Amino acid sequence: RCRVKPIRVLVADDHTIVRDGLVALINGSGDCQVVAQAADGVTTVDLAMKTQPDVVVVDISMPKLNGIEVVRRLTKELESTRILVLTMHAEEEYVMHVVRAGAAGFLLKDSASAEMLAAVRALAGGRGYFGTHASKVLAQQVQKPHAQLEDPYRDLTTREREVFHLIVEGMTTKEIARQLGTSAKTAENHRFRVLDKLGGRNTAELSRYAARHGLMD
């Protein structure tokens, strides 16, 4: 490997123990360096925009914005940053969602440390890296390309997706307005549209929807 500069990595996982382990592993690799770390989706996007890392390692289940949405936004905003999804979610639809959102790699969290570093290096070198599980899913998808996948966010706008996560976290309309820097009336309108589009009548139903679709911890 003739790369002189270290591979700059952003690590995003809401579990501190997992994140600390990944940071230690990457920093101890000899050729990779963690330039930022985040515990929620919104911070991940902000820090990625600021630091413009070579590779972002991101979990799917995160507060404030889920990993699939993080992948979608960063793919659009940062052309030279590659994204590796590292998750416990083995369901086929997660693999397809992250690939369609623009991820260049997918590994399950029970993968070996060496494989995780190999994936980071592959992405930094402009290649993709999909673990055995994800490779099988992708091969099946090639064989039956018309299988329909539902986007768990349906047709929520970018702002409505943020509001959805704030509602699920238990924030009141006033707190949501404060968080987003909008009026209570605007926040109430967003809340109404989120409930309407996802077919929920209240916060409890939205929380159940989020749990069912892997959009919360």
Secondary structure, 3 states (H helix, E strand, C coil): CCCCCCEEEEEECCCHHHHHHHHHHHHCCCCEEEEEEECCHHHHHHHHHHHCCCEEEECCCCCCCCHHHHHHHHHHHCCCCEEEEEECCCCHHHHHHHHHHCCCEEEECCCCHHHHHHHHHHHHCCCCEECHHHHHHHHHHHHCCCCCCCCCCCCCCHHHHHHHHHHHCCCCHHHHHHHHCCCHHHHHHHHHHHHHHHCCCCHHHHHHHHHHCCCCC
